[in-house]
Amino acid sequence: MEITQATVQALVGDLTDPNTGRTFNADKAISAIRIQGKDVQVDVQLRYPARRAASEIGERLQKVLAGLPDIGLAQVNVGWKVVSHTVQGGLKPLPGIRNIIAVASGKGGVGKSTTSVNLALALQDEGARVGLLDADIYGPSQPMMLGIDSRPQSLDGKTMEPIVAHGLQTMSVGYLVDNETPMVWRGPMVTQALQQLLSDTRWQDLDYLVVDLPPGTGDIQLTLAQKVPVTGAVVVTTPQDIALLDARKGLKMFEKVGVPILGIIENMSTHICSQCQHEEHIFGSGGAAKMCADYELSLLGELPLDIRIREHTDAGVPTVVADPDGKISEAYRAIARKVAVKIAERGVDHSAKFPKIVIKNG
C-alpha cells in the first residue's frame, strides 16, 4: 500500500485537538506533510502556545501514523504561532503587542491581581512572549507581587523600557512612585497615565499583554475598553453573591463597548484544611457556573483559597514560579490554555497585510 499525502492528512487531521475540541483539519493545523519512501514527517502548527501539551499531541499523532501498513520512520513536529486577532471598534493592535487581555473584576478583594500575574506567567510557561501592565493607578500591587523595587530606564528620553521580572515584560505606576505616595489624581489624569504607561513603554514582540485592571467600572476601565485595542476580557469573581452581583456589572460594561468576554475565573472557589484535608466552600458554590450559564460564557477555571498563593505573591515569587509543578500552578496553566484557545478562535487581524497608500504632490 502506497502512503500518500491524502492518506496522512485524513488520518492525523481527523483527530481531535484535546485543547480546542476540534479536529486538526478543522483548525488547519497540519502545516506540512513530507513523504520519502516509507518515511513520513508531519508538521503541526497550533494557533496557541502549548509547550507542555506539544509532546503529548506529537506522541498521539505519531502513534496513529505508526499504524499505517509498511510505514518506516514516523515523525511529528508540533509548534505554534500566535498572531494578532480582531479587536473592538475597528481599532488596530498596538506596535509590539499582538493581543491584549484585560483582567477585570466588579469589586475589590477577589484576587484579581494575583490571578493576573499568575495567568501571565502561565501563558509564558506555555511558550508565549508575555507582558504585564499594572493598570491600577490608585493601588498598584504588581511591583510587590513581582519583587521589583527598581525604576524603569529610558534609552531615548521619551519612552520607558519594561522591567523584566520572572521573564515577563512589566510596567506599573508603582515603579515610578514611592510605596507610601498616594495617587490623589482625578479621572482625566488617571486615564492619561494609563495611556502613557501603555503607549510609552517599549513592549517588544509580545504575543499577549495581560492588563491588570482596578476593580469596578470607572474611568480606567472605560478608557481601556474604548481607546485601547483589547482582544478579550477575563472576569475574576468569587462564589459570593455580592461579588457575583458586581461581576455581572463588569460583564455588561464590556458588552456595551464591544469587548468580547473570554470567560470567567472563579477564585477562592474552595478551601481545603491543611490539617484535616476537609474541603469547604467558604464563599458558596456554583455561582460562577450559574453566571456563565446565564450569559453563555465559559468557566475558565476554579482556583482554591490557599495560603500558599498569598505567601508566594507577598514574597515576590508568584505560585507559577514558586511551585511550577504543583496542583495550583497546573490550575493556572489550564486556565491560560483556555484563554489562549479562546483568543485563537477570534477573527485574525489582517490590517498589517494591506499596503498603505501615500499620495504625494508632484
C-alpha positions in Angstrom: 0.0 0.0 0.0 1.4 3.4 -1.1 1.4 6.1 1.6 0.1 9.3 0.1 -0.3 12.8 1.5 -4.1 12.5 1.3 -4.0 9.3 3.4 -1.8 11.0 6.0 -3.9 14.2 6.0 -7.1 12.3 6.6 -5.5 10.0 9.3 -4.0 12.7 11.5 -6.1 15.6 10.5 -9.3 14.0 11.6 -8.0 13.5 15.2 -9.3 15.9 17.8 -7.1 18.5 19.5 -7.8 18.0 23.2 -7.4 21.7 23.9 -9.8 23.0 21.2 -12.2 20.1 20.9 -12.0 20.4 17.1 -10.1 18.3 14.6 -6.6 19.4 13.4 -8.1 19.7 9.9 -10.8 22.0 11.1 -8.2 24.1 12.8 -6.0 24.0 9.7 -3.2 22.9 12.0 -1.4 20.5 9.6 1.1 22.8 8.0 3.2 20.3 6.1 3.4 16.6 5.2 6.6 15.1 3.8 6.9 11.6 2.4 10.2 9.9 1.4 9.6 6.3 0.5 8.1 4.8 3.6 9.1 7.6 6.0 6.6 10.2 6.9 7.1 13.6 8.6 4.2 15.8 9.7 4.4 19.4 10.9 1.7 20.7 13.1 1.3 24.4 13.8 -1.1 25.3 16.6 -2.6 28.8 17.0 -2.0 28.9 20.7 1.1 28.3 22.9 1.3 24.7 24.0 4.8 23.9 25.3 3.6 21.4 27.8 0.9 19.9 25.5 3.1 19.6 22.4 4.8 16.4 23.3 1.5 14.7 24.2 -0.1 15.8 20.9 3.0 14.7 18.9 3.1 11.3 20.5 -0.6 10.8 19.9 -0.3 11.6 16.2 2.9 9.6 15.8 1.2 6.5 17.3 -1.6 6.8 14.8 0.9 7.1 11.9 2.8 4.1 13.2 -0.3 2.1 12.4 0.0 2.6 8.7 0.9 -0.6 6.8 4.6 -0.8 5.8 5.4 2.6 7.3 9.1 3.3 8.1 10.0 6.2 10.3 7.1 8.4 11.5 8.0 11.8 12.8 5.7 14.6 14.1 6.8 18.1 14.9 4.5 20.3 16.9 4.9 24.0 17.1 2.7 27.1 17.4 2.4 30.7 16.2 0.4 33.4 17.9 -1.0 36.1 15.6 -2.9 39.3 16.2 -6.7 38.9 16.4 -9.5 41.4 15.9 -10.3 44.0 18.5 -13.2 46.2 19.3 -14.4 49.2 17.4 -12.2 48.8 14.4 -9.0 49.6 16.4 -5.7 48.1 15.4 -3.3 46.2 17.6 -0.5 48.3 19.1 3.1 48.0 17.9 5.0 45.2 19.6 1.7 43.7 21.1 -0.3 41.1 19.2 -3.1 40.6 21.7 -4.2 42.5 24.8 -6.1 40.6 27.6 -7.9 42.7 30.1 -8.4 41.1 33.6 -11.2 42.7 35.5 -13.5 42.3 38.5 -16.6 44.1 39.6 -15.3 44.6 43.1 -12.0 44.5 45.1 -10.8 41.7 47.2 -11.5 38.8 44.8 -7.8 38.1 44.0 -7.8 39.7 40.5 -4.2 41.0 40.7 -2.9 37.6 42.0 -4.8 35.9 39.2 -3.4 38.4 36.6 0.2 37.8 37.4 -0.1 34.0 37.6 -2.1 34.0 34.3 0.7 36.0 32.6 3.3 33.6 34.0 1.3 30.5 33.0 0.9 31.8 29.4 4.7 32.4 29.4 5.2 28.9 30.8 3.3 27.5 27.8 5.8 29.2 25.5 4.3 32.6 24.8 6.1 36.0 25.0 4.1 37.9 27.6 3.9 41.3 29.2 2.0 42.5 32.3 0.7 46.0 32.7 -0.5 47.1 36.2 -3.4 49.5 35.3 -4.4 50.0 38.9 -3.1 53.6 39.2 -4.5 54.2 42.7 -3.4 50.9 44.2 -0.6 49.2 42.2 0.3 45.8 43.6 2.3 44.1 40.9 5.7 45.6 42.0 5.4 43.8 45.3 4.0 40.6 43.8 6.9 40.5 41.3 9.5 41.5 43.9 10.5 44.7 42.0 11.8 47.8 43.7 13.7 49.4 40.8 12.8 52.2 38.4 12.4 51.8 34.6 15.1 53.1 32.3 14.7 55.4 29.3 17.2 55.0 26.4 15.8 57.8 24.3 14.4 60.2 26.9 10.9 59.7 25.5 9.9 56.1 26.2 10.4 53.6 29.0 12.0 50.1 28.9 9.7 47.5 30.5 11.2 45.9 33.7 11.7 42.2 33.2 10.5 40.1 36.2 10.5 36.3 36.1 10.7 36.6 32.3 7.7 38.9 31.9 8.0 42.4 30.4 6.2 44.5 33.1 5.2 48.1 33.7 3.4 49.8 36.7 2.9 53.2 38.1 4.2 51.6 41.2 7.7 51.6 39.6 7.6 55.4 39.3 6.4 56.5 42.8 7.3 55.6 46.4 5.3 52.9 48.1 3.7 55.4 50.5 2.9 58.1 48.0 -0.9 58.3 47.4 -2.1 58.9 43.8 -4.5 61.8 44.5 -5.5 62.2 40.9 -8.8 62.9 39.3 -10.2 60.8 36.5 -8.7 62.6 33.4 -5.2 62.4 35.0 -5.6 58.7 35.7 -6.8 57.8 32.2 -3.9 59.8 30.7 -1.5 58.0 33.0 -2.9 54.6 31.8 -2.5 55.5 28.1 1.1 56.7 28.7 2.1 53.6 30.6 0.7 51.5 27.7 2.0 53.6 24.7 5.2 55.0 26.1 6.5 51.5 27.2 8.7 49.8 24.6 7.0 46.5 24.6 9.0 44.0 22.5 7.3 41.4 20.3 4.6 40.3 22.8 2.1 37.5 22.0 0.0 38.7 24.9 -0.1 41.7 27.2 -2.1 41.0 30.3 -3.6 44.2 31.8 -4.5 44.1 35.5 -7.4 46.5 35.8 -8.5 48.1 39.0 -11.8 46.9 40.4 -15.1 48.4 39.3 -16.4 50.0 36.1 -14.9 53.5 36.3 -12.7 55.8 34.1 -9.8 53.4 33.7 -12.0 50.5 32.6 -13.9 52.7 30.1 -10.7 54.2 28.7 -9.3 50.8 28.1 -12.5 49.4 26.6 -13.0 52.4 24.3 -9.5 53.5 23.2 -7.2 50.5 23.7 -7.4 47.6 21.3 -8.4 44.7 23.6 -8.6 41.2 22.1 -10.7 40.0 25.0 -11.5 40.3 28.7 -11.4 37.9 31.6 -13.6 38.5 34.6 -12.5 37.3 38.1 -15.0 36.7 40.8 -15.6 34.7 44.0 -18.6 32.4 44.5 -20.0 35.0 47.0 -23.3 36.6 45.9 -22.2 40.2 46.3 -19.1 39.5 44.2 -21.2 37.9 41.5 -23.5 40.8 41.5 -20.7 43.3 40.8 -19.1 40.9 38.3 -22.3 41.0 36.3 -22.0 44.8 36.1 -18.4 44.3 34.7 -19.7 41.9 32.1 -22.4 44.4 31.0 -19.8 47.2 30.7 -17.6 45.2 28.3 -20.6 44.1 26.3 -21.7 47.7 25.8 -18.3 48.8 24.4 -17.9 45.7 22.2 -15.1 43.9 24.1 -15.6 40.2 23.9 -15.6 38.2 27.2 -13.2 35.3 27.0 -14.6 33.7 30.2 -14.9 33.8 33.9 -12.5 32.7 36.6 -13.9 31.7 40.0 -11.3 32.5 42.6 -11.4 31.2 46.2 -13.7 28.6 45.0 -13.0 26.1 47.7 -10.7 25.7 50.8 -9.0 22.5 51.9 -7.9 22.5 55.5 -4.1 22.0 55.7 -4.6 20.0 59.0 -7.5 17.6 58.3 -7.9 18.0 54.5 -11.6 18.8 54.9 -12.9 20.7 51.9 -15.3 23.6 52.4 -17.0 26.1 50.1 -16.5 29.1 52.4 -17.9 31.7 49.9 -20.6 29.5 48.5 -20.5 27.2 45.4 -21.7 27.2 41.8 -22.0 31.0 41.5 -19.7 31.5 38.6 -21.0 28.4 36.8 -24.5 29.8 37.0 -23.4 33.2 35.7 -21.7 31.5 32.8 -24.9 29.6 32.0 -26.9 32.9 32.2 -24.6 34.7 29.8 -23.5 31.7 27.7 -19.9 32.2 28.7 -17.1 29.7 29.5 -16.0 29.0 33.0 -12.2 29.1 32.5 -11.4 27.6 35.9 -11.9 27.4 39.6 -9.0 28.3 41.9 -8.7 27.4 45.6 -8.4 29.7 48.7 -4.9 28.6 49.6 -2.4 30.3 52.0 0.5 29.4 49.7 -0.9 31.7 46.9 -0.8 34.6 49.3 2.6 33.7 50.7 4.1 33.4 47.2 2.9 36.8 46.0 3.9 38.5 49.2 7.4 37.2 48.7 7.5 38.5 45.1 7.6 35.0 43.6 4.1 34.1 42.3 2.9 30.5 42.6 3.5 29.5 38.9 7.2 30.3 39.5 7.5 29.3 43.2 5.8 25.9 42.7 5.7 25.2 38.9 4.8 21.5 39.3 2.2 21.9 42.0 -1.6 21.5 41.5 -2.3 25.2 41.8 0.2 26.0 39.1 -1.4 23.4 36.9 -4.8 25.0 37.5 -3.4 28.4 36.4 -1.8 26.8 33.3 -5.2 25.1 32.4 -6.8 28.5 32.6 -4.1 30.0 30.5 -4.5 27.3 27.8 -8.3 28.0 27.7 -7.7 31.8 27.4 -5.2 31.3 24.6 -7.6 28.9 22.7 -10.4 31.4 23.1 -8.2 34.1 21.6 -7.2 31.8 18.8 -10.9 31.4 17.9 -11.3 35.1 17.3 -11.0 36.5 13.8 -7.5 37.2 12.6 -6.4 40.9 12.2 -5.4 41.5 8.6 -4.6 45.2 8.9 -0.9 44.7 8.7 -1.2 42.8 5.4 -2.7 45.7 3.5 -0.4 48.3 2.0 -0.7 52.0 3.0 -1.3 54.3 0.0 0.5 57.6 0.2 -0.3 60.4 -2.2 2.4 62.9 -2.9 2.2 66.1 -4.9 4.3 66.4 -8.0 
